[in-house]
Amino acid sequence: MSENLYRYSNMLRDFIIDELSGPSDRHTDTHRYNNLRITMDLDRFPMPHICIRIGISEGVVALESGMLVYGSLGQDPKYVKKWLKRGSIYTELLQIWSTENLKKQKLSQTQRENFIKDKKEKLDDFFK
């Protein structure tokens, strides 16, 4: 998953820097965006989301609304919301989230089945 999201991290970083630069050529302090990272944490946040880390700040943005639902990103949530509306970014991120969520569900189902099978075998051995 991280390989897929690395590309979006770079896209968001470039978008925010462009937005901060604006039409004037004033100098903008952009070094804080050098390590911008986007991840997803399906264990902590069950809804479609992205986790964004910018410097020491970290926040979780709901994909469907573009709203910051956890943490803090300073002035940057407005740029994230604007970025999510561009092109097919929202759709692509939602697809990544859906794929990862499906993988997680299948893994959970397999783990449950293995657990039940193991317990059944132990019970069968016990009653022999």
N, C-alpha and C positions, 0 to 999 in steps of 0.2 A: 504494500500500500504506500509506503513512504516514497518509493520511486515515482509513483503517480502524482503524489502531492508536492514533491520537490518542484516540479514545473509550475504549479500554481503558486507556490511560495515566491518564486522569482517573478511571476506575472503580477502578483499583488504588490511586491516591493517596488517594481518599476512603475506601476500605476500610482501608488502613493507618492513616490518621488516626483513624478510628472505633475500630479495634482498640487503638490506643495510648491513646485517651481512656478507654476502658473505662467501667464503671458509675460510677466515682467521677468527680467533676468536677475532678480535679487538673489543673493546667496541664501540657500536653504541648508540647514544642518541635517544631512541625510544619513550620517554614519550609524545612527541607531537602527536603521532598517537593514544593515548589512547581514544580520543574522536572523532575519524574519523567517519563521518556520510555521507551516500549516500541518496539523496532524488531525486525527480523529480518535476519540477515546470512547468506543462503544460500550465499555464496561461502566463508565461513570455517567455518560449522557446518552440515554436511549433514543432521543429524537435526532433527526437529521441535523448535523452540525459540523462546524470546523473549529478546531482549537488553534488559536493564533498566538504565537510568542513573538514579541517585539522587545528586544533588549531584556529587561527584567520584568516586563509586564506580560501577563498572559490572560487571555479572555476566550470565552466560548461564544460563538455566534451561531444562532439558529439559521439554518439555510433557508427555510421557508419565509421567514420574516426579515432576515438580515439584521435582527436585533441582538445586541449583546445580552446574553442570559446569565453569564457567570464571569467573574473576574473584572479586570480593568484594562483598557487599552488607551487611556488618555483621550486625545482628540481623534484617534484613528478609527473608531467604529463607523463614523459617517463615511469615511473613504471605503471601508470594507463593504458597507451596504451598497454604495454606488458601484463598486467593482463587481459585486455579485450580479448586478443588473445588466452588465455588459455581455453582449453576444450570448454564447451558450455556456458560460462559466457555471451558472447556477445548475443547469441541467447536467453538466458533466460531473460536478461535485456530488450532486444527488445520486447519480449513477454509481460513483465510487462508493458512497456511503451505503447504498442499497446492496451492492455486491459484497462489501465487507460484512454487512449485517447478516446477509444470507449465509455466508461462510461461517459466521459465529453461531448462527442457529443450527446449522448442520453439524458443527463440531459439538455443540451442546447436546443435540439429539444422540449423536454417536456415543458421547460420554455417558449419557443416561442409560442407553442400551447396554453398553459394556458393564456398567455398574450393576444393572439388574441381572445380566447374564452371570456375572461373577458371584453375586449373592445367591442366585438360584443354584449354581453349581455347588456352592458351599453347603447350602441347605440339603441338596440331594445327597451329598457325601455324608452329611450328619445323620440323615435318616436311613442310611443303608445298613 
